[in-house]
Amino acid sequence: TRTLRAVHNLATLLKDLGEHAEARALYGRALAGYERALGPDHTDTLRAVNNLAILLKDLGEHAEARALYGRALAGYERALGPDHTDTLRAVNNLAILLDNLGERAEAHGHHPRPP
């Protein structure tokens, strides 16, 4: 998995440098590798799902980003529970996308509420 982590980190660097096509390809490669090596609900896999969703949102590919954010959220809830910081970050990411798309009622349903 160290090689996959390196691929994932390189994708993040390329995204930050504005090399979106290369970043997308490497995120996809890392995600496929994590799924094969660790399974779909491993936190490393979910991190790759989330980071690919961020890139796609930034590229305006909202439908695909939304699906991936939803996948990350569901996986984090299963793997870590609803109150873990990674789960809450996934909730926030999805809610922000939904709000930006004008789906405020659904976004509100995803924002965490204080106890």
N, C-alpha and C positions, 0 to 999 in steps of 0.2 A: 504493500500500500504506500510505501514511501515514494515510489515512482508516480503513482496516481496523485499523491499530494503535491509533488513537484509540477505535474501537468496542470493541476488545479491552480496552484499558485502562479504559474506562468500565465494562465488564462486571466487571472485577476490583474496581473501586471499589464498585460496587453490591453485589457479593458480600460484600465486607468490611463494608458497612453493613447487611447482612442483607436486602437487597432481592433475594431469590433468584429470583423469577419473572422480574424484569427482567434480572437478570444472565444467567440461562439463555437468554433470548431473544437477548440481545446476543452471548453466546458463540457461539450457533448462527449468528447473522448473520455474525460475524467468521470463523468456521470455513468457512462456505459461500463467503464472498468469497475467503479465502486459497486454498481448493481451486481455485476458478476462475482466480484470478490467478497462483498460484505452483505449483499441483499438490499432490498428497496427501502427498508426502514432503519438502516444504520445511520447514525448521526452524520458520518462523513458523506454518505450518499445524499442525505437531506440537505446538507450544506451546499453540495454541488447543485442540487435542484434549485435551492433558493438563490444562489448566485447567478445561475443561468436565467432565472426569472427576472432578477434585477437588470441584467443586461438586456433582455427582451423588452422589458418595460421602458428602459432608456431608449431603445430603438423604435418604440411606438408599436411594438407587436403585442398589444394588450391582451388579446384573447389567449395567446399561448402563455404569456406571463401569468395571467389569471389562473389558468389551469395548473401551472407549476407551483404558484404560491399556494393554491389549495392543496396540492399534493404534499408540499412541504409541511403545511400546517397539520394535515391529517397524520402524517408520519411522525412529526414531533409529538403530537398528542398521544399517539400510541407508544412511542419509544420513551418519552420523558414525562408525560403527564401534562395537564392543562396549565399548571402554574410555573413551569420551568421557564427560565429567561429565553431560551431558544424558541420555545413554543410561543411565548408572548411576542417575541420579535417577528415571528412568522404571522401572527395575528395582525400585528401593526402593519407589516408590509402589504398584506392583502387588503386591509382596511383602507390604507392610503391609496392604493391603486383603484379600489372601488369608488372612493370619494372623488378621485381625479376623473373618473369616468362618469361622474354624476349619479352614481348609484348610492346615494347617501343613506337610504334606509338600510340597505344591505351592509354598507360599510359600518354603520352604527352597531349593527348586530355582531360585528367582528371585533370591535374595539373592546379591550378589557375594561371592566368596570371595577371600581374600588369595592372591597368587601363590605 
